[in-house]
Amino acid sequence: MRSYYKGLLFDNDGVLVDSMQGAMAAWAEWGKIYSPGFELLQEHHGKRAQDIVLMQVGHERFEEANNHINQLEQDLAHLTFPLAGAWELTHSLTPGTWTIVTSANPFLARARLEAAGIPVPKELVTAYDVTKGKPDPEPYLKGAQNLGFDIADCVVFEDAQAGIKAGMEAGAGLLVGVTEHALDTDADIVVRSLEGITFQDGELFIPDLLRLR
């Protein structure tokens, strides 16, 4: 598949990097204190930690609980590693043609990217850069704006329905689901990984053998 776009917008966790080991351990520890029995489920993926915390504990304990999960995840960020093809693709991209739109806070986002060896684009969008997180379209609109492109000229890469919905409502030109987890989303196409994908001079190439849907 070959198509032409101006910019690429990547979710981070589950698309570029695998941070699940640290995230699961952090939330399990957090749940013992603030929400016994809490499990980090697929429905939580793509959402900001602060939104999950507020939903679980309410306003009264929010600040304390939010600070605690932020610290726990930060402490375990070193367990993050790149997903197949992510290192190669991101290192091949021209600065200013791509960015990352993550639901993580800026400190956690940078720590995970650095642990995985993924470049940190200066146009990075984090949880602190928007008033509403995914599935609201604001994060992806912000990502396109940071690059100076119309969102319709951008491709969104996501693994979670919250992110796909955000990209869809923002009006992204193409929604690419990444890994088999994205088969349960409304992505336009789904790929096994980022391995073999290239983006040069506006041409996005996705190997047909990579597609799951």
LINFEN-V215716 format. One record per residue. RES is the residue in three letters. PHI is phi in radians with two decimals (NA if undefined). OMEGA is omega as a letter, one per 20 degrees, with the letter a starting at -180 (999 if undefined). Layout:
# LINFEN-V215716
{{RES,PHI,OMEGA} {RES,PHI,OMEGA}}
This chain:
# LINFEN-V215716
{{MET,NA,r} {ARG,-2.15,r} {SER,-2.62,a} {TYR,-2.13,r} {TYR,-2.51,a} {LYS,-1.66,a} {GLY,-2.53,r} {LEU,-2.04,r} {LEU,-2.10,a} {PHE,-1.87,r} {ASP,-1.19,a} {ASN,-1.75,a} {ASP,-1.14,a} {GLY,1.60,r} {VAL,-2.07,r} {LEU,-1.66,a} {VAL,-2.28,r} {ASP,-1.84,a} {SER,-2.01,a} {MET,-1.13,a} {GLN,-1.03,r} {GLY,-1.20,a} {ALA,-1.13,a} {MET,-1.09,r} {ALA,-1.13,a} {ALA,-1.14,a} {TRP,-1.22,r} {ALA,-1.12,r} {GLU,-1.16,r} {TRP,-1.07,a} {GLY,-1.10,r} {LYS,-1.05,a} {ILE,-1.66,a} {TYR,-1.87,a} {SER,-2.74,a} {PRO,-0.89,a} {GLY,1.57,a} {PHE,-1.13,r} {GLU,-2.23,r} {LEU,-1.38,a} {LEU,-1.85,r} {GLN,-0.99,a} {GLU,-1.15,r} {HIS,-1.50,a} {HIS,-1.11,r} {GLY,1.59,a} {LYS,-1.68,r} {ARG,-1.20,r} {ALA,-0.99,a} {GLN,-1.09,r} {ASP,-1.27,r} {ILE,-1.16,a} {VAL,-1.06,a} {LEU,-1.05,r} {MET,-1.14,a} {GLN,-1.50,a} {VAL,-2.01,a} {GLY,1.39,a} {HIS,-1.27,a} {GLU,-1.07,a} {ARG,-1.85,a} {PHE,-1.02,a} {GLU,-1.04,r} {GLU,-1.11,a} {ALA,-1.18,a} {ASN,-1.20,r} {ASN,-1.08,a} {HIS,-1.21,a} {ILE,-1.19,r} {ASN,-1.06,a} {GLN,-1.21,r} {LEU,-1.08,a} {GLU,-1.17,r} {GLN,-1.09,a} {ASP,-1.12,a} {LEU,-1.86,a} {ALA,-1.09,a} {HIS,-1.17,r} {LEU,-1.43,a} {THR,-1.37,r} {PHE,-2.44,a} {PRO,-1.27,r} {LEU,-1.47,a} {ALA,-0.95,r} {GLY,1.49,a} {ALA,-1.18,a} {TRP,-1.09,a} {GLU,-1.11,a} {LEU,-1.15,a} {THR,-1.14,r} {HIS,-1.31,r} {SER,-1.60,a} {LEU,-1.43,r} {THR,-1.37,r} {PRO,-0.93,a} {GLY,1.62,r} {THR,-1.87,a} {TRP,-2.68,r} {THR,-2.73,a} {ILE,-2.00,r} {VAL,-2.11,a} {THR,-2.01,r} {SER,-1.54,r} {ALA,-1.36,r} {ASN,-1.26,a} {PRO,-1.09,a} {PHE,-1.23,r} {LEU,-1.20,a} {ALA,-1.02,a} {ARG,-1.16,a} {ALA,-1.11,r} {ARG,-1.21,r} {LEU,-1.09,a} {GLU,-1.13,r} {ALA,-1.10,a} {ALA,-1.55,a} {GLY,1.35,r} {ILE,-1.59,r} {PRO,-1.05,r} {VAL,-1.75,a} {PRO,-1.22,a} {LYS,-1.20,r} {GLU,-1.57,a} {LEU,-0.83,r} {VAL,-1.99,a} {THR,-2.14,a} {ALA,-1.03,a} {TYR,-1.45,a} {ASP,-1.64,a} {VAL,-2.32,r} {THR,-1.53,r} {LYS,-2.26,r} {GLY,-1.58,r} {LYS,-0.97,j} {PRO,-1.49,r} {ASP,-1.12,a} {PRO,-1.27,a} {GLU,-0.91,a} {PRO,-1.02,a} {TYR,-1.32,r} {LEU,-1.11,r} {LYS,-1.14,r} {GLY,-1.07,r} {ALA,-1.12,r} {GLN,-1.07,r} {ASN,-1.07,r} {LEU,-1.44,a} {GLY,1.46,a} {PHE,-2.00,r} {ASP,-1.28,a} {ILE,-1.03,r} {ALA,-1.17,r} {ASP,-1.71,a} {CYS,-2.08,r} {VAL,-1.88,r} {VAL,-1.83,r} {PHE,-1.95,a} {GLU,-2.50,r} {ASP,-2.09,a} {ALA,-2.06,a} {GLN,-1.09,r} {ALA,-1.04,r} {GLY,-1.28,r} {ILE,-1.08,r} {LYS,-1.09,r} {ALA,-1.07,r} {GLY,-1.16,a} {MET,-1.13,a} {GLU,-1.25,r} {ALA,-1.27,r} {GLY,1.73,r} {ALA,-1.03,a} {GLY,-1.19,r} {LEU,-2.64,r} {LEU,-1.99,a} {VAL,-1.86,r} {GLY,-1.46,a} {VAL,-2.06,a} {THR,1.34,a} {GLU,-1.09,r} {HIS,-1.05,a} {ALA,-1.36,r} {LEU,-1.10,r} {ASP,-1.60,r} {THR,-1.88,r} {ASP,-1.66,r} {ALA,-1.04,r} {ASP,-1.14,r} {ILE,-2.41,r} {VAL,-2.24,r} {VAL,-2.06,a} {ARG,-1.16,a} {SER,-2.88,r} {LEU,-1.61,a} {GLU,-1.12,r} {GLY,1.58,r} {ILE,-1.34,r} {THR,-2.29,r} {PHE,-2.54,a} {GLN,-2.38,r} {ASP,0.91,r} {GLY,1.49,a} {GLU,-1.63,r} {LEU,-1.67,r} {PHE,-2.03,r} {ILE,-2.12,a} {PRO,-1.01,a} {ASP,-1.03,a} {LEU,-1.19,a} {LEU,-1.43,a} {ARG,-1.37,r} {LEU,-1.70,r} {ARG,-2.70,999}}
